[in-house]
Amino acid sequence: MPITIGIAGITGKFARCVSAQLLKQSDVAIRGYCRDPSKVPASISSSDQVTLFKGDAFDADAIRNFAQGCDVIICCYLGDDKLMVGGQKALIDVCEDLGVARYIASDWALDYTKLKLGDLFPKDPMIHVRAYLGTKEKVQGVHVLIGGFMEPVLSPFFSILNTQTNTFRFWGEGDEPMEGTTYNNAAEFTAAVARDTNATGIIRFLGGRATIREIAETYEKVYGIKTSLERLGSLDELYRIMHEKRAQNPADFYSYMSLFFYYYWINGQTFVGPDVDNAKYPEVKPVSWEDYMRQWSLEQLPTSYFTLNA
């Protein structure tokens, strides 16, 4: 059966990855929504499977025009809390009104369902949106959890890997699992979920699950270079430092956000695995930490996030 899939925020990095995966399927029609359709890559916009709609996140008439006829909508918004909560609620309301069966929320993260509001503040919008979906009768929420995206995890943002010195820096004991999935692998899985009309609720997928010590060993195996490990402190020390930094200068968001992510990513509170739903979609091959590294040269690895293309 042909399926019509709406993608809200289709100009975004992850949305482009999802679109590319969906366009491999001849039974899919895509309705894309964004503020500026001219920014959609030609590889997507030129397809006769794609129809683009222009509008912002709070334009009720434009959203309704976009959502009309969709079997499922994937929200790929990425922005401030107003967009991530209010913008998604506007989409969800239209889905409910039009009878769109499923709404794939803008999640793709660690298991935030085990957090309280305020714990990992960038994920608070996800908690609000999931609760809001729970109040609806017609549209069912779908929440795809994938751990951390591998590309930014090994980018300078997290300061875990220094490819100049081949040093891996870590908090904790070094034996905590690090759960990760690449952008394209998460997009493959999301595309499969979107096409599966029975897929609802929390769905868990992981490309790789390994400790920092194992990831360093994989790096040595792939690139043939000896690594060193630098322990930065305990998880208790990390918790204290990240809250001190936030209290000292709350406006300096980027000085402490990565620390909050790191803490909740490995402290055992938000693990997606080890029990995951990978086997439900055998056509999607999980991309491990080793597979990911083999996709990039050593020079490209730290900047792989910025060089991703759909």
C-alpha positions in Angstrom: 0.0 0.0 0.0 1.3 3.5 -0.9 2.0 5.7 2.2 2.1 9.5 2.4 4.6 10.7 4.9 4.9 14.3 6.1 8.2 15.7 7.2 8.1 18.9 9.2 11.3 20.9 9.1 12.5 19.1 5.9 15.5 21.5 5.4 17.2 20.2 8.6 20.2 17.9 8.6 18.4 14.9 10.0 15.3 15.5 7.9 17.4 15.4 4.8 18.8 12.0 5.9 15.3 10.6 6.5 14.1 11.9 3.2 16.9 10.3 1.3 16.1 7.0 3.0 12.4 7.2 2.2 13.0 8.1 -1.4 14.6 4.7 -1.9 11.1 3.3 -1.5 8.8 3.6 -4.5 5.6 3.3 -2.4 6.3 6.5 -0.5 5.0 10.0 -1.2 6.6 12.8 0.9 5.0 16.1 1.9 7.7 18.4 3.2 7.1 21.5 5.3 9.6 24.4 5.9 9.9 28.1 5.9 12.0 28.2 2.7 11.6 25.4 0.2 14.4 26.8 -1.9 16.8 25.4 0.8 15.7 21.8 0.2 18.5 20.0 -1.7 17.7 19.3 -5.4 18.3 15.6 -4.7 15.1 15.7 -2.7 13.0 18.6 -4.2 13.4 17.3 -7.8 11.8 14.0 -7.0 8.3 13.4 -8.2 7.6 11.7 -4.9 8.1 15.0 -3.1 5.7 17.9 -2.6 6.9 20.9 -0.7 4.8 23.3 1.4 5.9 26.7 2.7 5.1 28.0 6.2 6.3 28.6 9.7 5.8 26.5 12.8 2.8 28.5 14.0 0.9 29.1 10.8 -2.2 27.1 11.4 -3.5 27.3 7.9 -0.2 26.4 6.3 0.3 23.5 8.7 -3.2 22.2 7.9 -2.6 22.4 4.2 0.7 20.4 4.6 -0.8 17.7 6.9 -3.8 17.0 4.8 -3.7 13.5 3.5 -0.7 12.4 5.5 -0.7 8.9 7.0 2.1 9.8 9.4 4.1 13.0 10.2 7.7 13.0 11.2 8.7 16.2 13.1 12.3 17.1 12.5 12.2 20.5 14.3 15.4 21.6 16.1 15.4 24.8 18.0 14.4 26.6 21.2 11.7 25.5 23.6 9.1 27.6 21.9 9.6 25.7 18.7 10.2 22.3 20.2 7.1 22.5 22.5 4.7 25.1 21.0 5.6 24.2 17.4 5.1 20.5 17.9 1.8 21.1 19.8 0.5 23.1 16.8 1.4 20.1 14.5 -0.1 17.6 16.9 -3.4 19.6 17.1 -3.7 19.6 13.3 -2.9 15.8 13.2 -5.7 15.2 15.7 -8.2 17.4 13.9 -7.4 15.8 10.5 -7.1 12.2 11.7 -3.5 11.7 10.9 -2.8 8.3 12.5 0.7 8.7 13.8 3.1 11.5 14.9 6.8 10.7 15.1 8.0 13.3 17.7 11.3 15.1 17.4 13.2 12.9 19.8 16.1 10.7 18.6 17.9 10.7 21.9 18.7 8.8 25.1 15.8 7.5 27.1 14.5 10.8 28.5 11.3 9.0 29.7 13.3 8.1 32.8 14.1 11.7 33.6 12.3 14.3 35.6 11.7 17.8 34.2 14.8 19.8 34.9 17.3 16.9 35.0 18.6 17.3 31.5 17.0 20.6 30.5 17.5 20.4 26.7 15.3 17.3 26.7 12.5 18.8 28.8 10.5 19.7 25.6 10.4 16.0 24.7 8.8 15.2 28.1 6.2 17.9 27.5 5.4 16.7 23.9 5.1 13.1 24.9 2.7 14.0 27.7 0.7 16.2 25.2 0.4 13.3 22.7 -1.0 11.2 25.5 -4.0 13.5 25.8 -5.0 12.9 22.2 -7.6 10.4 21.0 -6.9 10.0 17.2 -3.2 10.6 16.7 -0.8 8.2 18.3 2.7 9.3 19.4 5.8 7.5 18.2 9.1 8.1 20.0 12.4 6.8 18.4 15.2 6.6 20.9 18.7 6.0 19.6 21.2 7.0 22.4 23.7 9.6 21.3 24.4 10.6 17.7 27.9 9.3 17.1 29.0 12.2 14.9 28.6 15.0 17.5 29.8 12.7 20.3 33.3 12.4 18.7 33.2 16.1 17.5 35.0 18.9 19.4 31.7 19.8 21.1 32.0 17.0 23.6 35.9 17.2 23.9 36.0 13.4 24.2 38.4 12.8 21.3 41.5 14.7 20.4 42.8 13.4 17.1 46.0 15.5 17.4 47.1 13.6 20.4 44.9 10.5 19.9 43.6 10.9 23.4 40.2 9.9 24.7 39.0 12.0 27.7 36.3 10.6 29.9 34.4 11.0 33.2 33.5 8.1 35.4 35.3 4.8 35.6 35.6 4.1 31.8 33.5 1.0 31.9 30.2 2.7 31.5 28.3 1.8 28.2 28.2 4.6 25.6 25.2 4.1 23.4 25.4 5.6 19.9 23.8 5.6 16.4 24.9 7.5 13.3 22.6 10.0 11.7 22.1 8.0 8.6 21.5 4.8 10.6 18.9 6.5 12.7 17.4 7.9 9.6 17.2 4.4 8.1 15.5 3.1 11.2 13.1 6.1 11.4 12.1 5.6 7.7 11.3 1.9 8.5 9.2 3.0 11.5 7.4 5.6 9.4 6.4 2.9 6.9 5.3 0.5 9.5 1.7 1.4 10.3 1.7 -0.7 13.5 4.7 1.1 15.0 3.6 3.3 17.9 4.9 4.3 21.4 8.5 4.1 22.4 10.8 2.4 19.9 14.4 1.8 20.7 17.3 1.4 18.2 21.1 1.3 18.7 23.9 1.1 16.3 26.6 0.5 18.9 27.0 0.0 22.6 30.6 0.1 24.0 32.7 1.6 26.8 35.2 4.4 26.2 38.0 1.9 26.6 36.5 -0.3 23.9 35.9 2.7 21.6 39.6 3.6 22.1 40.6 0.0 21.2 38.4 0.2 18.1 40.1 3.5 17.1 43.5 1.8 17.4 42.3 -1.1 15.3 40.7 1.1 12.5 43.4 3.8 12.2 46.5 1.8 13.4 47.4 4.5 15.9 48.1 4.0 19.7 45.7 5.9 21.9 45.8 7.2 25.5 43.0 7.6 28.0 42.6 10.6 30.3 40.2 10.4 33.2 38.7 13.7 34.1 37.1 12.7 37.3 34.2 10.8 38.8 30.6 11.1 37.8 29.9 12.8 41.2 32.6 15.4 40.3 31.1 15.9 36.9 27.7 16.5 38.4 29.1 19.1 40.8 31.1 20.9 38.0 28.3 21.0 35.5 25.9 22.6 38.0 28.5 25.0 39.2 29.2 26.2 35.6 25.5 26.6 35.0 24.9 28.6 38.2 27.9 30.8 37.5 26.9 31.8 34.0 23.6 30.4 32.9 23.7 32.4 29.6 26.9 30.6 28.6 24.9 27.6 27.5 27.6 25.8 25.5 30.1 25.8 28.4 28.0 23.3 30.3 25.4 21.7 28.0 27.8 19.0 26.8 28.6 18.1 30.4 24.9 17.6 31.2 24.5 15.4 28.2 27.6 13.4 29.1 26.5 12.8 32.7 23.0 11.5 31.8 24.2 9.6 28.8 26.5 7.3 30.8 25.2 7.4 34.4 22.9 4.5 33.9 19.7 6.5 34.2 18.8 6.9 30.5 20.2 3.8 28.7 18.2 2.8 25.6 19.7 -0.7 25.6 20.6 -3.4 26.0 17.1 -4.6 25.0 16.3 -2.8 21.8 13.9 -3.2 18.8 16.6 -3.6 16.1 15.4 -7.0 15.2 11.9 -5.7 14.2 13.5 -4.1 11.1 16.1 -6.6 9.9 16.5 -4.6 6.6 18.3 -1.9 8.7 21.8 -3.0 9.6 23.1 -1.4 12.8 26.2 0.7 12.3 28.6 0.0 15.2 31.2 2.3 16.6 33.7 0.4 14.4 31.5 0.6 11.3 31.2 4.4 11.9 34.9 5.0 12.2 35.5 3.0 9.0 33.2 5.4 7.1 35.5 8.3 7.8 39.2 9.0 7.5 41.1 10.1 10.6 41.1 13.7 9.4 37.4 13.7 8.7 36.3 11.9 11.9 36.1 14.9 14.2 34.1 16.9 11.6 31.9 14.2 10.3 28.9 15.9 11.9 29.5 19.0 9.7 30.1 17.1 6.5 27.1 14.9 6.5 25.0 15.1 3.4 21.7 13.6 2.5 
